[in-house]
Amino acid sequence: MARWIKGLMIAFVLVMILMACSFSHSYERNATVTKVLDDTIECEDEQGNLWLFYGDGFNKGDNIILIMSDNETVGITDDIILNVK
């Protein structure tokens, strides 16, 4: 009986580790470019948040998708832009 319980506990821990490793901390936000100043791009997401990034080839009014990292926190104030589509 004790071997069965020990095996079950090991399986549970392994499943929890796999779930933690596979949890993605990135997400997408739709945004519109609001300002372009040299290579600094300002955009506003659908919730009204302003974001800045460096890029080339963007124009005011472009609809873009921001690939974001949540930095493993709840609030968005420390989220960062990983990529822009």
Biotite code that builds the C-alpha atoms (Angstrom):
import biotite.structure as struc

atoms = struc.array([
    struc.Atom([0.000, 0.000, 0.000], chain_id="A", res_id=1, res_name="MET", atom_name="CA", element="C"),
    struc.Atom([2.796, 2.445, 0.885], chain_id="A", res_id=2, res_name="ALA", atom_name="CA", element="C"),
    struc.Atom([4.480, 1.882, -2.511], chain_id="A", res_id=3, res_name="ARG", atom_name="CA", element="C"),
    struc.Atom([1.208, 2.733, -4.266], chain_id="A", res_id=4, res_name="TRP", atom_name="CA", element="C"),
    struc.Atom([0.845, 6.004, -2.349], chain_id="A", res_id=5, res_name="ILE", atom_name="CA", element="C"),
    struc.Atom([4.497, 6.893, -2.949], chain_id="A", res_id=6, res_name="LYS", atom_name="CA", element="C"),
    struc.Atom([4.087, 6.239, -6.688], chain_id="A", res_id=7, res_name="GLY", atom_name="CA", element="C"),
    struc.Atom([0.946, 8.361, -6.788], chain_id="A", res_id=8, res_name="LEU", atom_name="CA", element="C"),
    struc.Atom([2.720, 11.233, -5.031], chain_id="A", res_id=9, res_name="MET", atom_name="CA", element="C"),
    struc.Atom([5.666, 11.077, -7.445], chain_id="A", res_id=10, res_name="ILE", atom_name="CA", element="C"),
    struc.Atom([3.288, 11.075, -10.433], chain_id="A", res_id=11, res_name="ALA", atom_name="CA", element="C"),
    struc.Atom([1.414, 14.068, -9.002], chain_id="A", res_id=12, res_name="PHE", atom_name="CA", element="C"),
    struc.Atom([4.642, 16.052, -8.509], chain_id="A", res_id=13, res_name="VAL", atom_name="CA", element="C"),
    struc.Atom([5.810, 15.248, -12.052], chain_id="A", res_id=14, res_name="LEU", atom_name="CA", element="C"),
    struc.Atom([2.491, 16.385, -13.537], chain_id="A", res_id=15, res_name="VAL", atom_name="CA", element="C"),
    struc.Atom([2.663, 19.647, -11.564], chain_id="A", res_id=16, res_name="MET", atom_name="CA", element="C"),
    struc.Atom([6.225, 20.290, -12.783], chain_id="A", res_id=17, res_name="ILE", atom_name="CA", element="C"),
    struc.Atom([5.216, 19.667, -16.395], chain_id="A", res_id=18, res_name="LEU", atom_name="CA", element="C"),
    struc.Atom([2.233, 21.998, -16.060], chain_id="A", res_id=19, res_name="MET", atom_name="CA", element="C"),
    struc.Atom([4.402, 24.750, -14.570], chain_id="A", res_id=20, res_name="ALA", atom_name="CA", element="C"),
    struc.Atom([6.959, 24.414, -17.353], chain_id="A", res_id=21, res_name="CYS", atom_name="CA", element="C"),
    struc.Atom([4.381, 24.510, -20.111], chain_id="A", res_id=22, res_name="SER", atom_name="CA", element="C"),
    struc.Atom([2.475, 27.567, -18.821], chain_id="A", res_id=23, res_name="PHE", atom_name="CA", element="C"),
    struc.Atom([3.000, 30.416, -21.232], chain_id="A", res_id=24, res_name="SER", atom_name="CA", element="C"),
    struc.Atom([3.608, 33.872, -19.872], chain_id="A", res_id=25, res_name="HIS", atom_name="CA", element="C"),
    struc.Atom([3.102, 35.578, -23.231], chain_id="A", res_id=26, res_name="SER", atom_name="CA", element="C"),
    struc.Atom([-0.031, 36.965, -24.797], chain_id="A", res_id=27, res_name="TYR", atom_name="CA", element="C"),
    struc.Atom([-1.146, 39.156, -27.691], chain_id="A", res_id=28, res_name="GLU", atom_name="CA", element="C"),
    struc.Atom([-2.647, 42.654, -27.693], chain_id="A", res_id=29, res_name="ARG", atom_name="CA", element="C"),
    struc.Atom([-4.176, 44.451, -30.668], chain_id="A", res_id=30, res_name="ASN", atom_name="CA", element="C"),
    struc.Atom([-2.936, 48.017, -30.950], chain_id="A", res_id=31, res_name="ALA", atom_name="CA", element="C"),
    struc.Atom([-2.806, 51.016, -33.284], chain_id="A", res_id=32, res_name="THR", atom_name="CA", element="C"),
    struc.Atom([0.311, 53.088, -33.950], chain_id="A", res_id=33, res_name="VAL", atom_name="CA", element="C"),
    struc.Atom([-0.333, 56.607, -32.609], chain_id="A", res_id=34, res_name="THR", atom_name="CA", element="C"),
    struc.Atom([3.095, 58.277, -33.091], chain_id="A", res_id=35, res_name="LYS", atom_name="CA", element="C"),
    struc.Atom([6.263, 57.619, -35.039], chain_id="A", res_id=36, res_name="VAL", atom_name="CA", element="C"),
    struc.Atom([9.362, 59.588, -34.070], chain_id="A", res_id=37, res_name="LEU", atom_name="CA", element="C"),
    struc.Atom([12.478, 58.291, -35.814], chain_id="A", res_id=38, res_name="ASP", atom_name="CA", element="C"),
    struc.Atom([12.712, 54.669, -34.629], chain_id="A", res_id=39, res_name="ASP", atom_name="CA", element="C"),
    struc.Atom([10.518, 55.151, -31.526], chain_id="A", res_id=40, res_name="THR", atom_name="CA", element="C"),
    struc.Atom([6.990, 53.879, -32.061], chain_id="A", res_id=41, res_name="ILE", atom_name="CA", element="C"),
    struc.Atom([4.095, 54.690, -29.742], chain_id="A", res_id=42, res_name="GLU", atom_name="CA", element="C"),
    struc.Atom([0.931, 52.610, -29.911], chain_id="A", res_id=43, res_name="CYS", atom_name="CA", element="C"),
    struc.Atom([-2.333, 52.345, -28.034], chain_id="A", res_id=44, res_name="GLU", atom_name="CA", element="C"),
    struc.Atom([-3.949, 48.991, -27.296], chain_id="A", res_id=45, res_name="ASP", atom_name="CA", element="C"),
    struc.Atom([-7.705, 48.325, -27.286], chain_id="A", res_id=46, res_name="GLU", atom_name="CA", element="C"),
    struc.Atom([-7.870, 49.012, -23.526], chain_id="A", res_id=47, res_name="GLN", atom_name="CA", element="C"),
    struc.Atom([-6.326, 52.479, -23.938], chain_id="A", res_id=48, res_name="GLY", atom_name="CA", element="C"),
    struc.Atom([-2.848, 51.576, -22.646], chain_id="A", res_id=49, res_name="ASN", atom_name="CA", element="C"),
    struc.Atom([0.104, 53.266, -24.362], chain_id="A", res_id=50, res_name="LEU", atom_name="CA", element="C"),
    struc.Atom([3.186, 51.234, -25.272], chain_id="A", res_id=51, res_name="TRP", atom_name="CA", element="C"),
    struc.Atom([6.541, 52.251, -26.765], chain_id="A", res_id=52, res_name="LEU", atom_name="CA", element="C"),
    struc.Atom([8.953, 50.177, -28.792], chain_id="A", res_id=53, res_name="PHE", atom_name="CA", element="C"),
    struc.Atom([11.771, 50.675, -31.270], chain_id="A", res_id=54, res_name="TYR", atom_name="CA", element="C"),
    struc.Atom([11.115, 49.705, -34.856], chain_id="A", res_id=55, res_name="GLY", atom_name="CA", element="C"),
    struc.Atom([11.245, 50.637, -38.498], chain_id="A", res_id=56, res_name="ASP", atom_name="CA", element="C"),
    struc.Atom([8.615, 50.631, -41.227], chain_id="A", res_id=57, res_name="GLY", atom_name="CA", element="C"),
    struc.Atom([5.627, 51.561, -39.050], chain_id="A", res_id=58, res_name="PHE", atom_name="CA", element="C"),
    struc.Atom([3.256, 54.420, -39.848], chain_id="A", res_id=59, res_name="ASN", atom_name="CA", element="C"),
    struc.Atom([0.705, 56.296, -37.770], chain_id="A", res_id=60, res_name="LYS", atom_name="CA", element="C"),
    struc.Atom([-2.619, 54.463, -37.967], chain_id="A", res_id=61, res_name="GLY", atom_name="CA", element="C"),
    struc.Atom([-1.121, 50.997, -38.601], chain_id="A", res_id=62, res_name="ASP", atom_name="CA", element="C"),
    struc.Atom([-2.954, 48.179, -36.854], chain_id="A", res_id=63, res_name="ASN", atom_name="CA", element="C"),
    struc.Atom([-0.449, 45.897, -35.163], chain_id="A", res_id=64, res_name="ILE", atom_name="CA", element="C"),
    struc.Atom([-0.339, 42.936, -32.805], chain_id="A", res_id=65, res_name="ILE", atom_name="CA", element="C"),
    struc.Atom([1.927, 43.186, -29.782], chain_id="A", res_id=66, res_name="LEU", atom_name="CA", element="C"),
    struc.Atom([3.377, 39.934, -28.475], chain_id="A", res_id=67, res_name="ILE", atom_name="CA", element="C"),
    struc.Atom([3.727, 40.621, -24.759], chain_id="A", res_id=68, res_name="MET", atom_name="CA", element="C"),
    struc.Atom([5.352, 38.986, -21.732], chain_id="A", res_id=69, res_name="SER", atom_name="CA", element="C"),
    struc.Atom([3.517, 39.276, -18.424], chain_id="A", res_id=70, res_name="ASP", atom_name="CA", element="C"),
    struc.Atom([6.809, 38.933, -16.485], chain_id="A", res_id=71, res_name="ASN", atom_name="CA", element="C"),
    struc.Atom([4.971, 36.346, -14.375], chain_id="A", res_id=72, res_name="GLU", atom_name="CA", element="C"),
    struc.Atom([3.054, 39.071, -12.518], chain_id="A", res_id=73, res_name="THR", atom_name="CA", element="C"),
    struc.Atom([-0.633, 39.941, -12.282], chain_id="A", res_id=74, res_name="VAL", atom_name="CA", element="C"),
    struc.Atom([-0.621, 43.621, -13.329], chain_id="A", res_id=75, res_name="GLY", atom_name="CA", element="C"),
    struc.Atom([0.354, 44.899, -16.771], chain_id="A", res_id=76, res_name="ILE", atom_name="CA", element="C"),
    struc.Atom([2.517, 47.816, -15.618], chain_id="A", res_id=77, res_name="THR", atom_name="CA", element="C"),
    struc.Atom([5.702, 45.732, -15.890], chain_id="A", res_id=78, res_name="ASP", atom_name="CA", element="C"),
    struc.Atom([4.763, 43.776, -19.019], chain_id="A", res_id=79, res_name="ASP", atom_name="CA", element="C"),
    struc.Atom([7.160, 44.054, -21.926], chain_id="A", res_id=80, res_name="ILE", atom_name="CA", element="C"),
    struc.Atom([6.818, 43.849, -25.703], chain_id="A", res_id=81, res_name="ILE", atom_name="CA", element="C"),
    struc.Atom([8.584, 40.782, -27.061], chain_id="A", res_id=82, res_name="LEU", atom_name="CA", element="C"),
    struc.Atom([7.678, 41.220, -30.732], chain_id="A", res_id=83, res_name="ASN", atom_name="CA", element="C"),
    struc.Atom([5.391, 43.186, -33.048], chain_id="A", res_id=84, res_name="VAL", atom_name="CA", element="C"),
    struc.Atom([3.424, 41.829, -36.003], chain_id="A", res_id=85, res_name="LYS", atom_name="CA", element="C"),
])
